Amino acid sequence: MEFLNSEVVTVLLGVFFVITLYVNINTIYYVILSLFGFGRAKRDYELVEDKTKFLILVAAHNEEKVIGSTIDNLKKIQYRDDLYDIYIVNDNSTDRTGDICEEKGMKYVNTSEQLFPREGVGKPAGLQYALRYLGFEELTKKYDCLMILDADNHVDSNVLQELNSQYIAKEKPEAIQIYLDSKNSATNLSLGYAMSYYLTNRFFQLAKYRVGLPNAIGGTGFIVKMEYLMKHGGFCFVSLTEDLELEMEIVKDNGRVLWNHFVRVYDEKPDNFKVSIKQRTRWSQGHWYVAFTNFKPMMKKLFTEKGKLKIIDQLFYLFGMTRAVQMTITLIGILIAFGYVVVTKSYQDIPSVGKRLVAMILGASIISLILFTYQFVVCMYYAVKIDTNRKYQLVQMSFSIFYYAYTFIYAQIVGLIKWKQQHTWVKTEHNKTSINHKKDK
């Protein structure tokens, strides 16, 4: 037992206790926050006449399989025709994406014309090109807000009516994110995505909105104030997660990111495991980049400015890891505690410092485990029952979300290792033309 009694092991136990304690605090914070997610969502603004002017940009790169149905869906938007414009950003497509736009009478920007230099990579670069093409600084005279959608997205027909009303009632915030729903959930993987979004929409987004904390921008289905965007150079971002980067810029500028629970964007989720891993690795790479590069300025704000809860909330979000990583740390903590006791034959044989550390690791891990159970059972059941028309299936839905969560660990690790590499954008393939949650026969 000499090795187990050594100072090295004691130090390692101490380090792991700090990690476990952080997971514990992070989990407790989000459990407390989740309490504000219960109850029927009530509109805190009145529906008013159409007034806000919107520019809708739809990012599309080789999207011939889905762009037609997306255009058909967008044509159903109910809003004054003279108050919004839709452009498909046909970003270096080599398929029939542009042809389909022409066939359906939809305006589009063709980045292949190369009228402006490329700024950034992937989706943000295409959107920035479109802004340049359409007038850039002059856009503030024509539009109040820019809405971003992906080529596979469908939206509720009243989306602009709701956003217009909230935007006016809330005195023109910098950004508003709408409810992120799923077009498909026929496989365990895509169902896991959907379940994750249902949980996040209610117990993270809606809860934060109710207590006045900045909401998260989800990459699609959001509007950003055109004036704010143009003052900050348009849609030009450095990371692979332009949504998180934009969110952090708004928060650092003491701006507001709001949530709308009453209209939805329906996003296609990957059914293929390899495609999913590539997508989530990109997310993780970008997330860690934004986290590390914003840590110093956020800490400075924490000690020099008011609104400390908002800053702490953002830091928790940036460095929260995924729930699967946190659960793994929790389980390892329990195994370490019991394993240490077994190896040393009896609890009394453990040195006093090690004994206390093992006890604290075990206690913190058990608390986290209980809280995780609450999040993945109670909260999941409630979100499904209240916000969807789906039948709650404990076994299938629990398995799916755990499958989705634990396959995220690899992406998190790779993303952490490659966090400085922000120049390669991996496109996610789309092929779903309608909303379908039934299993294929």
N, C-alpha and C positions, 0 to 999 in steps of 0.2 A: 504493500500500500504506500510505499515511499513516494512513487510518482504521483499518486492521487493526492498526497498530502503536500506536494511541493507548491512553491509560490507561483509557478507557471500555471498550474491548474486553477489556483485561486484567482489569478489575474484573468484567465480565460472565462471563468465563471462570472467574474465581475463584468467583463465586457459583454457577455451574453445576457446578463441581467439588465444592463443598460438598454440593449436592443429590445429585449422582451418588454421592458418598462415603456419604451417608446411606442411599441405596438399596442400596449395596453392603453396608454394615454390617447393615442390616435383612435383606437376603437371606441373608447369611452366617449370621446368628443363626437364621433359620428353617430353613436347611439343616442346621445343627448340631442343632437341635431335632428335625428330621425323622428323624434317625438313631435316635431312641428310638421311632419308630413302626414299625420293622420287627419281624418275629417275630409268631407267633401270640398273639392276645390271650388272657391267662389270668385267670380269675376270681380275685381276691385276697380273696375272702370266701366263707364257706360259706353255702349255702342253709339258712335256718332257718324255723321255723313262722311263720305269719302273726301279726303282732303290731301293727305300725304302723298307725295310723288315718289314712286318706286322705280328703280332700275333692277331688273332681275337678270343675273348672269348665271348660265348653266354650264358648268365645266364639262367638256366632252373630248375625249381622246379615243378614237376608234370605238365608237359606241353605237354602231349600226344596229345591234341587236335590241337595244332598249330605247334609243332616242325618239323613235316614232311614237311609242306609247307615252313617253314623257311629254312630248309636244301636245299630244291629244289631251292629256291630263291638264296641262297648263292652260290650254285654251278654254277650260271650264271655269277658270278663276272669275269670280263675280266681283267686279270692281269697275269704276269708271274708266273707260278705255283710254281717255286722254291723260290719265294720271299714272300710267305705268307702261313700261316697255320691257320686252323679253328678248334677250339675245342668247343664242347658243354660242359658246366659245369653242369653236371647232379647232382644237389645239393639235396641229400637226398630224391630223388623221390621215391614214392611207386607205381607209375603207370608204363606205358610202354615207358616212355621217353627214357631210355637207349636202350631198344629193338629196337625202331624205328631208333635210331642212328646207331645201328649195321646193321639193314636191309638196310639202305640207304648208308652204307659205310662211315659214318661220324665219325671222331675221337671224343672221349669224355673222360672227367675226371669224375670219380665216387666218390663223396665225402663220400658216405656211407662206403667206405673201411676204413675210419678213419686212414689214414697213418700219418696224421699230426693233431695237436690239432686245434680246432676251434678258429679262431681269429675274434672276433666281432660277429655281428648278421646278419641274412638275406643274401641278395644278395652280399654285400661286403665280407662277410666271405667265401662264396662259391668261389668267384673270387680269394681271397687271397689263399685259399686252392689249387686252380688250378695253381697259380703261383708257390707255393711251390712244387707241384707235377711235374711241367715242368722244374724245375731247379733253380727258383728264381734268385739269382745274376748272374747265368750263362746265363740268358735270354738276357742280354745286349750284349752278344757276337753274339747272333743269330738273334735278332730282333732290329729294330730301334724304333718301335712304337707298343703300345698295343691299339687295338680297342675294345670297349665294346658295345655289343648289348644285347637286351632282346629277350627272346624266341619267342615272337610274331612278331618281326620286319622283315620287308622286306627292302632291299636297292636297289638303282640303280646299274646296272651292272658295271658302270664306276666309282664307288665310290673310289676305291683304286687308280685309275689313276689320278683322280682329287686331292685327298689328297696327293699323292706322289709329284705331281707337285707343289702344294702350299707349302708343307712342305720343299721342296728343295729351292724354290724361296724365301721363307720367312726366310731362314737360321735356320731351325729346331726349331720352337717354342715349348714350353712345351706342348701345347694342341691345338687341332682344333675341333670345334663343327660343324657338318653339319646340313643342313636344317631339321627341325623337322616337318614332315607331318603326316597326319592321315590316317589310313586304313579304318576307318568307320565314318560316320556322319549321319546315317539314323534316329536317334532320336534327340530330342531337346538337350539332355544332351551331346551326343557325338558331335553334330554339334557345341555346345558351346565350347567344348574343341578345336575343329578344328579352329574355328574362333579366339579363344584366341591365338593359336599358329601362325596363319597367321599374326595377328597383331604384335605379339612379334618378329617373324622371320624378318620382314622387318623394323619395326619402333623402335625396341630395338636392336636386334642383328646386322642387316646390318648397321644400323645407327651408332652403337658403333664401328663397325669395320672400317667404313669410317673415323671416327675421331680419331682412334687410342686408344680407350678405351678397357679394358679387356672385352671379351665376356663371356656369361654365359654358363656353362656346363650343358647340359640338361638331364643327367642321362643315355642316350643311344645315339648311333650314334656319338661318339666322339673318338678321338685318343689322347693318352698321350705319351709323350716321355718316352721310356722304361728306359733310364738312369736316368731321373729325378725321376720316380716312384720308382725305386730300391733304390736310395739314401735316399728316404723318407719312407722306410719300406714296400714298395709294396702297395697293395690295402687294407690296414688296417685302418679303420676309426671308429670314436666313435659315430657319429650322425646317424640318420635315413635318412639323405640326403647326401650321400657320394659324390654326384656330386658337391654340393655347398661347401662342406668341402674341396674337392680337389681344386676347383676354388680359394677359399680363401687362401689356402696354396701357390698356385702358385703366386697369387697377392702379398702376404706378402713377397715372395722370389724375387719379382720384375721380375717374369717371364711373359710370354705372353700366352694369350688364344685367339685364332683367330676364325674367322667364315668363313664357306664355304657355299655360297648361290646356288651352282650349282649342288650339288648332295643331295639326300634326304634319310632319313630313315623314313619308314612308320610305325607308332606306333598305336597299338590298343587302343582306348579310351573306358572307361566304358560306357555301356548303362544303367546299373543298378544304381539307386540312392544310395543305401546303400553301394555298392562296391565303388562308386565314393567318397562318404564321408569318408570312411575308408582310401582310397588312399590319399585324400587331407589333412586329419588329420595327417597322417604320414608325408606328405610333410611339413605341418605347424609346427609340433613338431620339426622336424629336422631343418627347416629354423630358427626358433626362437632360438634353441640351438646354431647354428652356429653364429647367430647375436649377442647374448649375450656374448658368449665366445670369440668372435673376436673384440668386441667393444673397449676394452682397448688397445690391440696391434695396431689396426687400428688408433685409436686416437693418439697413440704415433708416428706412422709413419707420420701422418698428420702434426705434429709439428716438426718433426726432419728430414724428408727426402724430396727429390724433388718428382715431379710427383703428386702434391696435388690433381689435378682434378681426377686422377684415384682413389685415396683414397676416395674422396668425393663421386664419382660415386658409389663405392662399398658400402659406408655407406647408401646412398640413397636406394640402392637395398636391403640391409639387413633390413633396418627399414622402407621400403616403404609401408608395409601392402598391401593388395590387393586393386584393384581399387574399388571393391564393398564397402569395409570398408571406403575408402576415400569418395566415393559418398554419403554414409550414413551420414558421418560426415558433409559433405557439406549441405545435405538436412536438417539435424538437425539444422545446423547453421542458415539457412533461416527461419525455423519454430521458432527458439528461438527469432530471431530478430522481426518477425512479431507478435509472441505471446506476447513478452514483451511490444510491443507498444499497442496491444489490451488491455492487462490486466491493463496497467497503464492509460487507457482511451485516452491519447493523448501523443504525442511524447515529448511535453514540460514538462510533469510531471516526466520524467525520470531524475535522478540525473546526473550531468554533466559528471562524470566518466563513469557511466553506459551508458549514452547516446552515448559517444564516442566509447565505447566497442561494443555496439550493432551495431552501424553504421559500424565499422570496420569488425565485424563478417559477417554482411550482404554483405559488399563489397567483402570481400575475398571469401565468399561462391558463390556469383554470378559469379565471375571470374572463379572459379574452375568449376562451372557448365557449363559455356560456353566452357571451355577447354576440359571437359569430352565429350561434344557433338561433338567437333572436332575429338577427338580420336576415338569415337565409331561410327561415321558416315563417316566423310571424310577419315580417315585413313583406316577404315575397308573396305570401298568401293574400295579404291586404292589397298590395299593388295590383295583382292579377284580378281580384274580385272587383275592385273599385274602378280601375282605369281601363279594363279590357272587357271584351265579351267572351273571353275564353273560359273554359271549365278548368278549375284548379286541379292539377294532377301532381300530388306530392312527390311520388317516386320519379316519374319521368322528368318533371321540371327541376327537381333537386339534382338529379343525375346530370342533366344538361348544363345547368349553371356551374356545377363543380367541374365538369369536363371542360367547359369553356374557361373557367378560372384557372385550373391547374395547367392547362396547355399554354397559359399566358406566362408561366414562369420562365420557360425557355426564351420567349420573346423579350421578357424583362432583362434577363441576364445578357443576352446578345446586344440588346439596345443599350444597356449600361456600358458594356465593353466598347461599343462603337459610337458612343454619344457625340464624339467630335466630328463624325462623318455625316455631313448633312448635304451632300451633293447628288445623291442618287435616289430618285423618286421611283418607287415600284408601284405600278398601276394595279388596281384591283379589278379583275374582270367582272362584267355584269351581263346577265342574260334573262333576268326575270322581267316580264312585261306587264305583270299584274300582281295584285296582292293575293297571296295564297299561303295559308297556314296548314293545309292538309298534307298528310304524308302521301308520297307517291306510291301507287299500287304496283 
